[in-house]
């Protein structure tokens, strides 16, 4: 009898729908010289800062998660561009331009249709977005040299808010 019960549970678990993992990765673009970096934090992204050489390439990136800014990646140079997100707003797309040496343009698009644009629209195009409808930008990675951002990739996941304001990604 115990064997039949065990066998029934085993068969049911095999037929059950596997747990969904709402994570995707947009492969890196750019030449990739310099040191590797990753920008991640706790909670949701609340703000983005970008630095650019005027009419040229992206020199630095910084993200704010909840109320804490991450360390800046790259360098402070030229104009700073900043986008502050609303409480229910998330990043759902990153587009831009790149070449073998630098990321030339970045466009961050939000779930409300707002965008942050920095850099020069020249060279090859790229477009990053999550493959799951409920996913949002969670992390950026890439490479940087002493002058600017040379490669960029995006990591997407679903964020679920708990009653104590903690978050978990699935």
C-alpha positions as CSV (number, residue, x, y, z in Angstrom):
1,X,0.0,0.0,0.0
2,X,2.8,2.4,0.9
3,X,4.5,1.6,-2.4
4,X,1.3,2.6,-4.4
5,X,1.1,5.8,-2.5
6,X,4.8,6.6,-3.1
7,X,4.4,5.8,-6.8
8,X,1.3,8.0,-7.1
9,X,3.0,10.9,-5.5
10,X,6.1,10.4,-7.7
11,X,4.0,10.3,-10.9
12,X,2.0,13.4,-9.9
13,X,5.2,15.4,-9.1
14,X,6.7,14.4,-12.5
15,X,3.5,15.6,-14.3
16,X,3.3,18.9,-12.3
17,X,4.2,22.1,-14.1
18,X,7.8,23.1,-13.3
19,X,8.3,26.3,-11.3
20,X,8.6,29.3,-13.5
21,X,11.8,31.3,-13.2
22,X,11.3,34.8,-14.5
23,X,14.9,35.6,-15.3
24,X,16.5,36.5,-18.6
25,X,19.8,37.9,-19.8
26,X,20.6,40.3,-22.7
27,X,24.0,39.4,-24.0
28,X,26.8,42.0,-23.9
29,X,27.4,44.3,-26.7
30,X,30.6,46.3,-27.3
31,X,34.3,45.6,-27.6
32,X,34.8,44.6,-24.0
33,X,38.3,46.0,-23.2
34,X,39.1,46.9,-19.6
35,X,37.8,45.7,-16.3
36,X,34.6,43.8,-15.7
37,X,31.8,45.3,-13.6
38,X,28.3,44.5,-12.3
39,X,25.8,46.9,-10.8
40,X,23.2,45.4,-8.5
41,X,21.4,46.3,-5.3
42,X,18.5,45.4,-3.0
43,X,15.0,46.3,-4.0
44,X,13.8,48.0,-7.1
45,X,15.8,50.5,-9.3
46,X,14.6,54.0,-8.3
47,X,17.0,56.2,-10.4
48,X,19.6,56.0,-13.2
49,X,22.5,58.3,-13.8
50,X,24.6,58.4,-17.0
51,X,27.7,60.5,-17.9
52,X,28.7,61.1,-21.4
53,X,31.4,62.9,-23.4
54,X,29.4,65.6,-25.2
55,X,28.2,64.3,-28.5
56,X,30.3,61.1,-28.1
57,X,30.3,58.0,-25.8
58,X,29.1,57.0,-22.4
59,X,31.7,57.4,-19.6
60,X,29.8,56.3,-16.5
61,X,26.7,54.6,-15.1
62,X,25.2,54.6,-11.6
63,X,21.9,53.1,-10.3
64,X,19.9,53.8,-7.2
65,X,18.1,50.9,-5.5
66,X,15.4,52.2,-3.1
67,X,17.3,54.9,-1.3
68,X,20.9,53.7,-1.8
69,X,23.1,54.6,-4.8
70,X,25.5,52.0,-6.1
71,X,29.2,52.8,-6.7
72,X,29.6,54.6,-10.0
73,X,31.0,52.5,-12.8
74,X,33.3,54.3,-15.3
75,X,34.2,58.0,-14.7
76,X,32.5,61.3,-14.0
77,X,33.0,63.3,-17.2
78,X,30.9,65.6,-19.1
79,X,27.1,66.1,-18.6
80,X,25.2,63.9,-16.2
81,X,21.7,62.7,-17.2
82,X,19.4,61.4,-14.5
83,X,16.0,59.7,-14.6
84,X,14.0,59.3,-11.3
85,X,11.4,56.6,-11.4
86,X,7.9,56.7,-9.9
87,X,7.0,54.1,-7.2
88,X,5.2,51.8,-9.7
89,X,7.6,52.4,-12.6
90,X,10.3,50.0,-13.8
91,X,12.9,49.8,-16.6
92,X,11.5,47.5,-19.4
93,X,13.9,48.2,-22.3
94,X,17.5,49.4,-23.0
95,X,18.5,50.4,-26.5
96,X,21.5,52.2,-27.9
97,X,24.5,52.3,-30.1
98,X,27.9,50.7,-29.7
99,X,31.2,50.1,-31.6
100,X,34.3,48.1,-30.9
101,X,35.6,50.6,-28.5
102,X,32.7,52.2,-26.5
103,X,29.0,52.3,-25.8
104,X,28.0,55.4,-27.7
105,X,24.4,55.8,-26.8
106,X,22.0,54.5,-24.1
107,X,18.2,54.8,-24.0
108,X,16.5,53.5,-20.9
109,X,12.7,53.1,-21.4
110,X,10.2,52.7,-18.5
111,X,6.9,50.9,-18.0
112,X,5.2,54.3,-18.3
113,X,6.8,55.1,-21.6
114,X,9.3,57.6,-20.3
115,X,12.9,57.5,-21.3
116,X,16.4,58.6,-20.5
117,X,18.7,59.3,-23.5
118,X,22.4,60.0,-23.4
119,X,25.3,59.8,-25.9
120,X,25.6,60.0,-29.6
121,X,23.4,58.0,-32.0
122,X,26.1,56.5,-34.1
123,X,27.5,53.0,-35.0
124,X,25.7,49.7,-34.5
125,X,22.3,49.4,-32.8
126,X,21.2,47.1,-29.9
127,X,18.0,46.5,-28.1
128,X,17.7,44.8,-24.7
129,X,14.3,43.7,-23.2
130,X,13.1,40.9,-20.9
131,X,11.5,37.8,-22.3
132,X,8.9,37.6,-19.4
133,X,6.1,40.2,-19.3
134,X,6.5,40.7,-15.5
135,X,10.3,41.1,-15.5
136,X,12.2,44.4,-15.1
137,X,15.8,45.5,-15.2
138,X,17.6,44.1,-12.1
139,X,21.3,44.4,-12.8
140,X,23.8,45.7,-15.4
141,X,27.1,44.2,-16.2
142,X,29.9,44.8,-18.7
143,X,33.4,46.3,-19.0
144,X,35.0,49.7,-18.5
145,X,38.4,51.1,-19.2
146,X,39.8,54.4,-17.9
147,X,37.8,56.5,-20.3
148,X,34.3,55.0,-20.6
149,X,32.0,52.0,-20.8
150,X,33.3,49.5,-23.4
151,X,30.6,46.7,-23.1
152,X,27.2,46.4,-21.5
153,X,24.7,43.6,-20.7
154,X,21.3,43.6,-18.9
155,X,19.9,41.1,-16.4
156,X,16.0,41.0,-16.1
157,X,13.9,39.3,-13.4
158,X,10.5,39.6,-11.7
159,X,10.5,41.4,-8.4
160,X,7.8,40.5,-5.8
161,X,7.3,43.0,-2.9
162,X,6.6,41.5,0.5
163,X,4.6,43.2,3.2
164,X,7.8,44.1,5.1
165,X,9.2,45.8,1.9
166,X,11.7,43.0,1.3
167,X,12.0,41.8,-2.3
168,X,12.6,38.5,-3.9
169,X,13.4,37.7,-7.5
170,X,12.0,34.6,-9.1
